[in-house]
């Protein structure tokens, strides 16, 4: 087999066989096929697309390029959730204990975040003592005993995807549905879950800016998951404005605790229930999505979800007293209000730019080496559709410096006040096949 022949085959719109895809991914992972040939193949895929079968074979070739996590020792249907990212996206902190409170195993592998705010692990490390450095055996035991644990990503999971992603980044082939879908699904499948619920974002703060593109990506990922034997469903959700009110690590932990109490922002609660009911349904713990949602609401009402969160923190060395005393979380030295300049209705909050404002405070990483300040961030006091009077606070800046002029200007540039506006629809659709 010669790589040049396979490039020509895909360039001409023909279908690659499983053996040909395996040859490409194995050869590239081992360094036997050079970057320039894989760049040409990525561009051919970008223009010619891939069939559903090719996409599934590409995904599994990347899964098999490195380690996989064996969760077979965990009893029950293991359900995982993946979000395509966003601003103020605190769903994992709420969903994991919420679903685990219904005796569904949630074995979560999470990473640290680049960008606006930290990843799930960064957020959890705002809780004193909490750590994810546990062995696979401990991880399995915790999930069997308590139904919930979070572990850091292993170094050798889907190495082919890491190499291919870095190459796509510099060859203008990132925005290819088959390449995005296989990249995301390879990591989820390698992580060992039986069922996968996807939260595919759309809007200014999302990778997919339009609902049509988000639906296409969701359908591609659901198709791959179901083809390779993982029960997969997706929710298409709005990220034109940040989710919830909090943007920043300890602020988001506090918001997650409020949501588990049933006192969180309505949009965050709605999305967690939309994703959670799919997780419960796929785990076989409810006969319908409606029954699944009622069970989730009941564990919030009864306090079981909050107790599960405390147990989860204790099990991984965290100080669970922060749940009842959130003032113990890292707190910024200064709170600075951003007052509205005019009366009206909030018409737009540009999610990615507001996320960048939080990053400028130190809430996120600009590079892999950046240190995160867990205490800083932004609290939105208004959302799209809310009335506001001149002088009323739009946002509270939580900072460890008084010099926040640049951050304040960024906020003013990206929150628009008009005479009239409607709140955006949060859930744009569900994809099941």
N, C-alpha and C positions, 0 to 999 in steps of 0.2 A: 504494500500500500504506500502511495506517495502523497504527501500533504498537498503538493501543487495540484494533483488531480482532483483532490477533494475540494479544494478552493474553487476550482473551475466548475465542478459539479454543482456546488451551492450557488456560485455566481450565476449559473444558467437556470436557477430555480428548481433544481432537482432535489429529491429527498435523500438525505443521508441515512444509511443503515445504522443499526445499533452498534455493530462492530466498527464502523467507520467513526462514529462519535466517540466510542471507547478509545480507539486508537489516537484520536486527536487529544483527548483530555489526559490520558495516561502519558503520552509523549510530551505534552506541554508541562505536566507536573514534574516529570523526571528531568526536564531541561533538554530533551532530545529534539523538540520542535521549537524553532526560534520565535521570538516575539513578533517579528515582522510578518511571519506566515499566519500566526494566530490573529494578528491585527487585520489581515486581509480576510480571514474567515469571519471575524466579528462583523466587518463591514458588509460582507456578502449576506450574512444573516440579517443585519440591520435592514438591508434593501429587499431581500427575498423572503424573510420571515421563516418560520418553521411549522411543520404540522404538529398537532397535539402529541402524536407518538414521538416525534423527534424531541419535542420539549421535555417529555417525561424521560426519555433516554439520556438527554443531556443532564437533567437534574440528577439522575441516579449515578451517572458517570462521575459527577462532582462529589456526590455523597461517598462513593467508593474510593475517592482519591486520598482519603485520610481516615482518621479515627471515627468511629460511630459510638454513640452511648447506648449501652444495653440496659433498658429499663424493665426487662422481662421479670425481674425479681420483685417488681412492685405490683401488688394485687390491684385489680380493677382496670378500667379504661383510663389511660393517662391522656389528659387533655392539655394542649398547649395553646397559647394565644400569641399572635404576632401583630404588631402595629407597624405600618410603613412610616411612622414617625410624625412628629408634629410639635406644637408649642404648648407647654403646660399639660403634656399627655401623661396623666398620673394613673391611667387605668389599671396597670399591672398591680400597683400597691393596693388597690381596692379589690380587683377581681380575684387575685390569688386566694386571699383568706375567705372571701365571699363564697367562692365555689368550693373550697376545701371544707367549709363549714357544713356542706351537704354530703360529706364523706366521699368526695371525688378527688382522686390523687392529682395534685398540681406539682409536677416536677419541673421547675423552671430554670432554664439556663439563660443567664442575662449577661449583658456586656456593660462597659462604661460608655458614656456618651461623648461624641464629638459634636460641637455645634452649640445650640442655644442654651440648653441646660444639660445637666448630667444624665446618664442612663439610669436604669432602675437600681443598679448596684450603688452608684454615687448617692442616689436619694436615700437608700436604706442606710448608708454609712453616716448619714446625718444623725442617726440614733447611736448613742455611745455604746461601744462594745460590739456592735453588730458586725459579723464577718461572713464572707462566703468562701473562705479558704477551708473547705471540707473535702474529705476523700469521697470517691464515688460510693464506697461502701456506707459511709456515714449518711450521704445524700439519700441513698435507697432506704436506709433504716428510718431516717426522719420522715420520708414520705409515707412509708408503710405505717409508722406509729402515729403520725400527726396529720397526714394527708397533704403536707405542704413543706417545701424547702426550695431555696434558691442557691445555685452554685454558679461560679464564674465560668466563662467559656474556656474550653480546653484549647491548648495551643495548636493542635493539629487537626482541628475540625475543618473539613472541606478546603484543603490547601489549594486545590485547583480554582475554587471560587475566588480566593484571596488574590491569586496571580491574575486571573482573568479580569477581576474587578479593577485592579490597579491599571491594567492595560486599557480597558474600556474608558477609564477616566481621562486618559491622555490621547485617545484616538477618536473622540466624538461618537462613541457607540454606547454610551450609558443608556440613552433613551430608546432601548429596543425591548419590546414586551417579552419575547422569548428569553432574552438574556437577563432581564430584571426578574422575571418569574422564576426561572431556574435557579438564579442566585439566592433569592429569598427561601424558596422551598428546599433547596439542598441543605441549608443550615437547619431548618426546622425538622426535616426528616432525619438528618444525622443525629439530632438531639434526642431521638428515640420515642417520641410520643405516638400514641395510637390515633389521636384525633387532633385536628388543628383548626382553630378559629382565627380568621384573618380580619384585621381592622385596616381597611384600605382608605387612606385619607385623600380628600380632594379639596382644592382651594389654595389661597395664597401661601399658607404655611405648609403645604404638602408638596411631595415630589410630583404627583399627578395634579396638574392645575385644573383640569376640567373633569366633570362627572363622567363624561364618555370615556376618557382615558382611564380613569379609576376603575370603571366597570370592566373595561377590556383587560386590565391587569388582574382584577379580582377573578374574572372568569378563567383566565389563563392559569392562575395559581390553584384555584379550586379543581380545575380539570387535571392538573399534574398530580395533586394530592390524591384525588379519587382514583386515578389510573394506577398509582403505585401502592394502593392498599391502605391509604390513610383517609379516614372520614374527614372531609374538609368542607367548611362553609365560610362565607365572608360577609362582612358588613361594610358598606361604603358610607363613610361618615365625613362630616364637614370640618374642614380646618381652614376656613376663610378668616376666622378669628380664633384666638387661643381657646383651648378647652378649659372650663372652670375659670377660677379667678387668679390662681397662684401660678407664677412662673419663677422657679428657683427651688433648690433642693429641699431645705428644711420647711419652706413655705408649702411645698407640694405634699410633704409627709403630713403636715398638720391638716391640709385639705382632704387627704385620703382618710385620715382618722375621722374627720367631721362627716365624710360621706358614708363611712361604715356605721356611724351613729344614726344615719338617716337625716343629717343636717348639712349635707354638702351642697355645692352648686347643682342646680337642676340639670344642666346639660351633661355634667360629669356623671351624675347618677343615671340619667337616661341611657348614656352610651354604655356604661358598665352593665346595666340590666340587658341591653340589646346584645352585647357580646356574651355576657354570662349565661343568658338563657340558651344560647347555642351550645355553649360548653356543657351545660347540664343535659341538654337534649342528646348531644352526641355521646355523652358518657352513659346514656341509657337510664338516667335517673328520673326522667319525666317522659310522658307519652306525647306531649305537645310542647311547643314553645311557650304557650300561655301558662300551662301548668308549671313549667320550669321557672318562669318569671315570678309566679306566685310563691314558689318555694324560696327563691332568692329574697323576695321582699320580707318573707317571714323570718329568715335568719338575721336580717337587719333589725326588724322590729323586736325580736326576742333577745338581741344582744349577742347571739352566738357568733356572728361574723366578727364582731369586735374582740370577743374572747379568743377566737382563732388567730387574729392578728397578734394579740399579746403572746400567745403560745408560740407562734412562729418566731417572734423577736427573741423570746427567752431561749428557744432551742438553738439559735445561732448567736448566742452571746450578747444579745441586745438588751438594753435597759427598757423593760416593758412598762415602767412607770410613766414614760413619756406619753402613753396613750391617755392617761388621766391628768397628766401635768405637761401639756405641750410646751409650756414655758421653758422646760428643760432642753428643748431643741436649740441648736445654734441660733443666736439672735443677732441681727445687725445692730451696729451702734447708732445709726441714724434712720429716722423715718421722715421722708420728704414728700409732701403732697404735690401733685401736678394739677393745678386748677383749670377748669374749662374757661376758655376766653369768651365764649358766647353762649346764649341760650339755644336750645334746640333738642334734637334727637341724635344719638350716636348712630351714624350711618355706615361707618367702616372702621375696623381695627385690623390693620394689615399684619397678619399673624407672624410671618417670618421676620419682618422688620422689628416688631415688638420683641420677638425672641432675641434678635441681635442686640437690642437695648439691654436685655437682661444679661447677655454674654459680656457686654462692655463693663458691667458691674463686677464680673468675675463668676457669674452663675454657671457658665459653660466653658468649654475648651475651644480655643481657636486652633491649637495644635495638640498632638498626642501628649506632648510634654507639659502642657499648661496645667497649673494647679487650680482646682475649683475652690471657690469660697462658698461653703455650704450654707452660710447664713443669709447671703444677699439674694435679691431678686425683686420682682414686681408683683403687686397685688392690684388687679383690675377692680375698680369700684363701679364701673359701668360696662355693659355689654351692648352689642348692636341691637337697636330697637328701644334702648332705655332713654327716658327723658333726662335732660341735664340743664342746670341753670349756671350762668356765668359765676365763676368763683367756687363752684362745687368741685370736689376732687374727682378726677377721671382715673388716676392711678396713684398708688402709694409706692414710692421707691424705698426699698430696704437696702441701705448701703453702709459700707464701712469707711466711707469718706464723704465729706460734705461737698466735694467738687463733683457735681453730677450734671453740669450744664449740657454736656454732649448727649447724655442719656435722656435728659428732659427734652432737648430739641428733637431727638429721634422719636420720642413718644408723640410730641406735637405734630411732627411731619406725617405720622402714620395713624392718627385717630382723626377721622373726619366727622364733623357735626353738620347736620342738615336740618331742613324743616320737617322731614318725614322719612322714616325707614322702618322696615319690618325685620324682625329677628330671623336669621337664616334657618332653613330646615336642617336638623342635625343628622338624621339618618336618611341617606338618599336611596338606599335599597339594600336588599339581601341577595346574595348569589349562592346557590346551592349545587349548581352543576356546570 
